[in-house]
């Protein structure tokens, strides 16, 4: 009997070893999902009568060409209002690139006299793309929870920086309800921005935070703009949801942009002819290529010994982003300069930006010496002719 049990155990172990690779192979060859979805983490929620409730939505495009989705909602009773927002602005449609997502917010406001005893409102959000439609059913109930069940207090609601700045908002969450709650965290940010949440000053990312009844806690929302974000003001929204409790607070960032400069020679060439001891003017083009104005621009040059370089204008108080300015660069080689090529380094420096260009100046000998040489040769010929005429007769 014991031997039969041993044989059975050995057989089961062998089957398990054989099955494991087969299962692994099956899971590894599972095809990737392809399609278009409209989702939300909160398909059933409760909001107070007369108050706005924010429902985060996500449009996801998996493996399809860019899709234009037209948004709509149906099933709301008379007196209810609903708006879609994206990037803090009202929208009615959104475009989702291949293998990308778009974050939107549905803001629903029931009338103040709506009864909380009525059955949940069955509404449907649709996103029509091409000849197909993605649908998302929602169940919205009205709450008897007294206003102020949860409050959000940002430490600094508005921050300022460049497109490379990582913005961090610390937000205090007060659970004024009579029960312990797990608050789910969410955000509505402009396209191209990314967000993450942390508990206090911890480094681990979270999606929710538990807070006991009557207590408070602090979370940090990190926001990173896209690298090509233009200068301007961008609204953000932080929201929490726990059962019947929901709250949001408005935040904002101001992107100041970064200055940049471009310097090019006449007709996009960085070379020209000069004459020893004589000034020659070349029109350079100075352009502000950054996302912010170039402030306090100064022109300078590095040239060979005894050369002189001047600029008109030599300084600019500011050059707006995208604008250009012609700068006349006058180069005077040394009077003793021999014929050949010389390098003159022209530089433009502003607050936070600089650019230089090496200009090759070809020096030609002065025409004055050529004229003097011609005069000397002519005089010598005259003397020779006179001498021949006078002494040749003898």
C-alpha positions in Angstrom: 0.0 0.0 0.0 2.7 2.5 0.8 4.5 1.7 -2.4 1.3 2.5 -4.4 1.0 5.8 -2.7 4.6 6.6 -3.6 4.0 5.7 -7.2 0.9 8.0 -7.3 2.8 10.9 -5.8 5.6 10.5 -8.3 3.1 10.4 -11.1 1.4 13.6 -10.0 4.8 15.4 -9.6 5.8 14.4 -13.2 2.5 15.6 -14.5 3.0 19.0 -12.8 6.5 19.4 -14.2 5.2 18.6 -17.7 2.2 21.0 -17.4 4.2 24.0 -16.2 6.1 24.7 -19.4 3.0 24.1 -21.5 1.1 26.7 -19.4 3.9 29.1 -19.6 4.1 28.8 -23.3 0.4 29.3 -23.7 0.4 32.5 -21.6 3.4 33.9 -23.5 1.8 33.6 -26.8 -1.5 35.2 -25.8 -2.2 37.9 -28.5 -2.2 41.6 -27.4 -5.6 43.3 -27.1 -6.7 45.6 -29.9 -9.6 48.0 -29.8 -11.0 51.2 -28.4 -12.4 51.5 -24.9 -14.1 54.1 -22.7 -13.6 53.4 -19.0 -13.8 54.9 -15.5 -12.6 53.6 -12.1 -15.9 54.7 -10.6 -18.9 53.4 -12.6 -21.2 53.6 -9.5 -21.0 56.7 -7.3 -23.0 59.0 -5.1 -23.0 62.8 -5.2 -24.9 65.4 -3.1 -28.0 67.0 -4.6 -27.2 70.4 -6.1 -23.4 69.8 -6.0 -21.1 69.0 -8.9 -19.8 65.5 -9.1 -16.6 64.7 -11.1 -16.2 61.4 -12.8 -12.8 60.6 -14.3 -13.0 59.0 -17.8 -10.3 57.4 -19.9 -10.3 56.8 -23.7 -7.9 54.1 -24.7 -6.7 53.2 -28.2 -4.9 49.8 -28.5 -3.4 49.1 -31.9 -5.8 51.2 -34.0 -5.1 54.3 -36.1 -5.8 57.7 -34.5 -9.4 57.8 -33.5 -11.7 60.9 -33.1 -14.3 60.1 -30.5 -17.4 62.3 -30.1 -18.7 62.4 -26.5 -22.3 62.3 -25.3 -24.3 61.2 -22.3 -27.9 60.0 -22.2 -30.3 58.9 -19.5 -30.0 61.9 -17.1 -33.4 63.2 -15.7 -34.7 66.6 -16.4 -32.9 69.3 -14.5 -29.6 67.5 -14.4 -26.6 69.0 -16.2 -23.5 67.3 -17.5 -20.3 68.6 -19.1 -17.1 67.0 -20.4 -13.8 68.6 -19.7 -10.3 67.9 -20.9 -7.2 69.8 -19.8 -9.4 72.0 -17.7 -11.5 73.1 -20.6 -15.0 72.1 -22.0 -14.7 69.5 -24.8 -17.1 67.5 -26.9 -14.6 65.3 -28.7 -11.1 63.9 -28.3 -8.5 62.4 -30.5 -6.6 59.3 -29.2 -3.3 58.3 -30.9 -2.4 54.7 -31.5 -1.5 52.9 -28.2 -2.3 56.0 -26.2 -4.9 57.3 -23.8 -6.8 60.5 -23.2 -8.0 61.5 -19.7 -11.3 63.4 -19.5 -13.7 64.4 -16.7 -17.5 64.1 -16.7 -19.0 66.8 -14.4 -22.6 65.9 -13.4 -24.7 68.3 -11.3 -28.2 67.2 -10.1 -30.8 69.9 -9.2 -30.9 71.0 -5.5 -34.5 69.7 -5.1 -33.6 66.2 -6.4 -34.8 63.5 -4.0 -32.1 61.2 -2.5 -34.8 58.5 -2.0 -35.2 58.0 -5.8 -33.6 55.0 -7.5 -30.1 55.5 -8.8 -29.9 57.3 -12.2 -28.9 54.9 -14.9 -26.9 57.0 -17.4 -24.8 56.0 -20.4 -21.7 57.8 -21.7 -20.8 57.1 -25.3 -17.8 57.8 -27.4 -18.5 57.5 -31.1 -15.5 56.7 -33.3 -15.9 56.1 -37.0 -19.0 53.9 -37.4 -18.6 52.3 -34.0 -19.5 53.4 -30.4 -17.9 52.7 -27.1 -20.4 52.8 -24.2 -20.0 53.2 -20.5 -23.0 52.7 -18.2 -23.1 54.7 -14.9 -25.2 54.4 -11.8 -25.5 57.7 -10.0 -27.1 58.0 -6.6 -27.9 61.1 -4.5 -26.4 61.4 -1.1 -27.8 62.6 2.3 -24.2 63.1 3.5 -23.9 66.6 4.9 -21.6 68.9 2.8 -18.1 69.0 4.1 -17.8 65.2 4.6 -14.3 65.6 3.1 -12.2 68.7 2.5 -9.1 69.2 0.5 -6.5 71.9 1.4 -3.5 72.4 -0.9 -0.4 73.8 0.7 0.5 75.7 -2.5 -2.2 75.7 -5.1 -0.2 77.3 -7.9 3.4 76.7 -8.9 5.8 78.1 -11.5 8.6 76.6 -13.5 9.9 75.5 -16.9 8.9 72.5 -19.1 11.6 70.5 -17.4 10.4 71.2 -13.9 8.8 68.5 -11.7 6.0 70.1 -9.8 4.9 68.7 -6.4 1.7 69.7 -4.7 1.1 68.7 -1.1 -2.6 68.4 -0.3 -4.2 67.8 3.1 -7.2 65.5 3.1 -9.7 65.9 6.1 -12.1 63.0 6.7 -14.9 64.8 8.5 -17.3 61.9 8.1 -18.2 59.5 10.8 -16.5 56.4 9.3 -13.0 55.3 8.3 -12.5 55.8 4.5 -10.2 54.6 1.8 -9.8 57.6 -0.5 -9.0 56.9 -4.1 -6.9 59.5 -5.8 -7.3 61.0 -9.2 -6.3 64.0 -11.3 -7.4 65.9 -14.4 -4.4 67.4 -16.2 -3.7 68.8 -19.8 -2.7 66.4 -22.6 1.0 65.6 -22.4 1.2 66.0 -18.6 1.8 63.0 -16.4 0.9 62.6 -12.7 1.8 60.3 -9.8 0.8 60.3 -6.1 2.8 59.7 -2.9 2.0 59.5 0.8 3.5 62.6 2.4 7.2 62.7 1.6 7.5 58.9 0.8 8.9 57.9 -2.6 6.6 55.0 -3.3 3.7 55.7 -5.6 0.1 55.1 -4.4 -3.4 55.2 -5.8 -5.3 55.6 -2.5 -4.9 56.5 1.1 -6.8 55.3 4.2 -7.9 57.9 6.7 -9.8 57.3 9.9 -13.0 59.1 10.8 -12.3 62.6 12.0 -8.6 62.4 11.0 -6.5 63.9 8.2 -3.6 62.9 6.1 -1.4 64.5 3.4 -0.6 63.3 -0.1 1.8 64.6 -2.7 0.7 64.9 -6.3 3.7 65.1 -8.7 3.1 66.7 -12.1 5.5 66.5 -15.0 4.8 68.6 -18.1 5.6 67.4 -21.6 9.1 68.4 -22.8 7.7 70.6 -25.6 5.0 72.3 -23.4 4.6 76.0 -24.5 4.8 78.8 -22.0 1.5 79.6 -20.4 -0.9 78.9 -17.5 -2.3 75.3 -17.2 -5.2 74.3 -14.9 -5.0 71.1 -12.9 -7.5 69.3 -10.7 -7.0 66.9 -7.8 -9.9 64.7 -6.7 -10.6 62.1 -4.1 -13.4 59.5 -3.9 -14.5 57.3 -1.1 -17.9 55.6 -1.3 -20.4 58.5 -1.0 -17.7 61.1 -0.4 -16.1 63.0 -3.2 -14.2 66.2 -3.4 -11.9 68.1 -5.8 -9.6 71.1 -5.7 -8.3 73.3 -8.4 -4.5 73.7 -8.9 -2.4 75.3 -11.5 1.1 75.6 -13.0 2.7 78.5 -14.9 5.2 77.3 -17.5 7.7 80.2 -18.1 9.5 78.5 -20.9 13.3 78.7 -21.6 15.1 81.2 -23.8 17.2 80.2 -26.8 19.3 82.0 -29.4 20.4 81.3 -33.0 23.1 83.3 -34.8 23.7 83.1 -38.6 25.8 85.1 -41.1 24.8 87.0 -44.2 22.7 84.7 -46.5 23.3 81.9 -44.0 27.0 82.0 -44.8 29.7 82.4 -42.2 32.4 83.8 -44.5 33.2 87.0 -46.3 35.9 89.1 -47.9 37.7 92.0 -46.1 40.5 94.4 -46.8 43.5 95.0 -44.5 43.0 98.3 -42.6 39.5 98.9 -44.0 36.1 98.3 -42.3 33.6 95.8 -43.9 30.0 95.4 -42.6 28.2 92.1 -42.6 24.5 91.7 -41.7 24.1 88.9 -39.2 20.7 87.5 -38.1 20.0 86.9 -34.4 16.9 84.8 -33.7 15.1 84.0 -30.4 14.4 80.2 -30.7 13.3 79.4 -27.2 9.8 79.2 -25.6 10.5 82.4 -23.6 11.9 85.8 -24.5 15.7 86.3 -24.6 16.4 89.0 -22.0 19.5 91.4 -21.9 21.1 90.2 -25.2 24.7 91.4 -25.6 26.9 90.9 -28.7 30.7 90.4 -28.5 33.5 89.1 -30.6 36.9 87.5 -30.4 39.3 88.5 -33.2 43.0 88.4 -34.1 45.3 91.0 -32.5 44.9 94.6 -33.7 41.6 93.8 -35.3 38.4 95.8 -34.5 34.8 94.4 -34.4 31.8 96.6 -33.7 28.0 95.8 -33.6 24.9 97.8 -34.5 23.0 97.3 -32.2 25.4 96.0 -29.6 22.7 95.2 -27.0 19.0 94.3 -27.0 16.8 94.6 -23.9 14.7 91.7 -25.0 13.9 89.6 -28.1 10.6 87.8 -28.0 10.3 84.1 -28.7 10.2 83.5 -32.5 11.4 87.0 -33.4 14.6 87.8 -35.2 16.8 90.9 -35.4 19.4 92.0 -38.0 22.8 92.9 -36.4 25.4 94.7 -38.5 28.8 93.4 -37.7 31.6 95.6 -38.9 35.0 93.9 -39.1 38.2 96.0 -39.6 41.4 93.8 -40.0 44.7 95.1 -38.9 46.5 97.3 -41.4 49.4 95.0 -41.3 47.4 91.8 -41.9 48.7 89.7 -44.7 46.4 88.1 -47.3 44.7 84.9 -46.0 41.8 83.5 -44.0 41.2 84.6 -40.3 38.6 83.4 -37.8 36.4 86.0 -36.0 34.2 84.4 -33.3 30.9 86.3 -32.9 28.9 85.6 -29.7 25.4 86.5 -28.5 24.7 86.2 -24.7 21.4 86.5 -22.9 20.0 85.6 -19.5 20.0 81.8 -19.6 21.0 81.4 -23.2 24.0 82.0 -25.5 25.2 81.2 -29.0 28.4 81.8 -30.9 29.4 81.5 -34.6 32.9 81.3 -36.2 33.1 83.7 -39.1 35.9 83.2 -41.7 37.2 86.6 -42.8 39.3 86.5 -46.0 41.8 89.4 -46.0 42.8 90.9 -49.4 45.7 93.3 -49.7 44.7 97.0 -49.9 44.3 98.5 -53.4 46.3 101.6 -52.3 49.5 99.6 -52.5 48.6 98.5 -56.0 48.1 102.1 -57.1 51.4 103.1 -55.6 53.1 100.2 -57.4 51.6 101.3 -60.7 52.7 104.9 -60.2 56.3 103.8 -59.4 56.4 101.6 -62.5 55.0 104.4 -64.6 57.6 106.8 -63.2 60.4 104.4 -63.9 59.2 104.0 -67.5 59.1 107.7 -68.0 62.6 108.2 -66.7 63.8 105.3 -69.0 62.2 106.9 -72.1 63.6 110.3 -71.3 67.0 108.9 -70.8 66.9 107.0 -74.1 65.8 110.1 -76.0 68.4 112.3 -74.5 71.5 110.1 -74.6 70.5 108.0 -77.6 71.1 110.9 -80.0 74.7 111.1 -78.9 
